[in-house]
């Protein structure tokens, strides 16, 4: 039975979790938690927040796997990639929620940047200007442009992953993200 789980891709594991398969959940966690923790640590230097986000993410996966399994069953193509994208989307949203919660309490965790790389403009804006100014600028963006920006910047998805998630061509994702960056630059300058 272990080899059966070893042969299953992440999409199949999520579908099994939706049916209440605890061993599939354990296997999904074993495969994805280290990778997910590394991605979260790149965005948050507070290990307590990262641990809390990981716990919330997998609790959500356990509870909401049926919602993924229903959508993945309709279009089996790329189910493993979309399962990993779905998992990262949950984690990214939980991380944003944790930042918002801490900001309301007056304790925003510092975002640790890699010392050898220059921060992206979006990272600087998100790290240094969390507040009403940024929220207002984001609210002015059309919903489809905001969704593309969220998928690629906040959720850290590649253009291809965002394309699958949003159901639009890759070039559409690229142009929407460009429009969002230009609009944010103008609104925040």
C-alpha positions in Angstrom: 0.0 0.0 0.0 2.9 2.3 0.6 4.1 1.9 -3.0 0.5 2.8 -4.0 0.9 6.1 -2.2 4.4 6.6 -3.6 3.1 6.2 -7.1 0.3 8.7 -6.6 0.9 12.3 -7.6 -0.1 15.2 -5.3 -3.4 15.7 -7.1 -4.4 12.1 -6.4 -3.2 12.4 -2.8 -5.5 15.4 -2.3 -8.4 13.5 -3.8 -7.7 10.6 -1.4 -7.6 13.1 1.5 -11.0 14.3 0.4 -12.2 10.8 1.0 -10.7 10.8 4.5 -7.6 8.9 3.8 -5.2 9.8 6.7 -2.3 8.0 5.1 -2.6 10.0 2.0 -2.7 13.2 4.1 0.5 12.0 5.9 2.2 11.4 2.5 1.1 14.7 1.1 2.5 16.4 4.2 5.7 14.5 4.0 6.2 15.5 0.3 5.1 19.2 0.5 5.7 20.5 4.0 9.5 21.0 3.7 9.1 22.8 0.4 6.3 24.9 1.7 8.2 25.8 4.8 11.2 27.0 2.7 8.9 29.2 0.6 7.2 30.7 3.7 10.6 31.4 5.4 11.6 33.4 2.3 8.7 35.7 3.0 8.6 35.7 6.8 11.5 35.7 9.2 9.4 34.8 12.3 9.5 31.0 12.8 6.4 31.1 15.0 4.4 32.7 12.2 5.7 30.2 9.7 4.8 27.3 12.0 1.4 28.7 12.6 0.8 29.2 8.9 1.9 25.6 8.1 -0.4 24.3 10.7 -3.4 26.4 9.4 -2.6 25.4 5.8 -2.7 21.6 6.4 -5.7 22.0 8.6 -7.4 23.8 5.7 -6.2 21.1 3.3 -7.7 18.4 5.5 -11.0 20.2 5.8 -11.3 21.6 2.2 -9.7 18.8 0.1 -13.1 18.0 -1.3 -13.4 21.4 -2.9 -10.1 20.7 -4.7 -10.9 17.1 -5.6 -14.1 18.3 -7.3 -12.3 20.8 -9.5 -9.4 18.5 -10.2 -11.6 15.6 -11.2 -13.2 17.8 -14.0 -9.9 18.4 -15.8 -7.3 15.8 -14.9 -4.6 17.4 -17.0 -1.9 18.9 -14.8 -3.6 17.8 -11.5 -0.3 17.4 -9.6 0.8 20.9 -10.5 -2.5 22.4 -9.7 -2.5 20.5 -6.4 0.8 22.1 -5.4 -0.4 25.5 -6.7 -3.6 25.1 -4.6 -1.6 24.2 -1.5 0.7 27.3 -2.0 -2.3 29.5 -2.6 -3.8 28.4 0.8 -0.4 28.9 2.5 0.1 32.4 0.9 -3.4 33.5 2.0 -2.7 32.2 5.5 0.5 34.2 5.6 -1.2 37.4 4.5 -3.8 36.8 7.2 -1.1 36.3 9.8 0.5 39.6 8.7 -2.8 41.4 8.8 -3.5 40.0 12.3 -0.1 41.1 13.6 -0.4 44.5 12.0 -3.7 45.1 13.8 -1.9 44.2 17.0 0.9 46.5 16.0 3.6 43.8 15.5 4.3 43.3 11.8 6.9 40.5 11.3 10.0 41.7 9.4 10.4 40.2 5.9 13.9 38.7 5.6 15.4 39.3 2.2 18.2 37.3 0.7 21.4 39.3 1.3 22.8 38.6 -2.2 19.7 39.7 -4.1 18.1 43.1 -4.5 14.5 43.2 -3.4 11.9 43.4 -6.1 9.8 46.6 -6.2 6.7 44.6 -5.2 8.5 43.2 -2.2 9.6 46.6 -1.0 6.1 48.0 -1.4 4.5 45.1 0.4 7.1 45.0 3.1 7.3 48.8 3.8 3.9 50.1 2.9 1.4 47.7 4.4 -1.5 49.9 5.2 -4.2 52.0 3.8 -2.3 53.6 0.9 -1.5 50.2 -0.6 -4.9 48.8 0.1 -6.5 51.7 -1.6 -4.2 51.4 -4.6 -5.0 47.7 -4.9 -8.8 48.3 -4.6 -8.7 50.6 -7.6 -7.3 47.9 -9.8 -9.8 45.9 -11.9 -10.5 42.5 -10.2 -8.8 40.4 -13.0 -5.7 42.6 -12.7 -5.7 42.3 -8.9 -6.1 38.5 -9.2 -3.1 38.2 -11.5 -0.9 40.3 -9.2 -2.0 38.3 -6.2 -1.2 35.0 -7.9 2.2 36.0 -9.1 3.5 38.4 -6.3 1.7 37.4 -3.1 1.2 33.7 -3.9 4.6 33.4 -5.6 3.2 31.4 -8.5 5.0 31.3 -11.9 3.2 32.8 -14.9 2.3 29.3 -16.0 0.9 28.4 -12.6 -1.1 31.6 -12.4 -2.4 31.0 -15.9 -3.7 27.6 -14.8 -5.1 29.0 -11.6 -6.9 31.9 -13.3 -7.9 30.1 -16.4 -6.3 32.6 -18.8 -3.4 32.4 -21.3 0.1 33.1 -19.9 0.5 36.3 -22.0 -2.7 37.6 -20.4 -1.3 37.0 -17.0 1.9 38.9 -18.0 0.0 41.9 -19.4 -2.3 42.1 -16.3 0.7 42.0 -14.0 2.4 44.7 -16.0 -0.7 46.8 -15.9 -1.0 46.3 -12.1 2.7 47.3 -11.6 2.3 50.5 -13.6 -0.9 51.4 -11.8 0.6 50.7 -8.4 3.7 52.7 -9.2 1.6 55.7 -10.3 -0.7 55.4 -7.3 2.1 55.2 -4.7 4.4 57.8 -6.2 
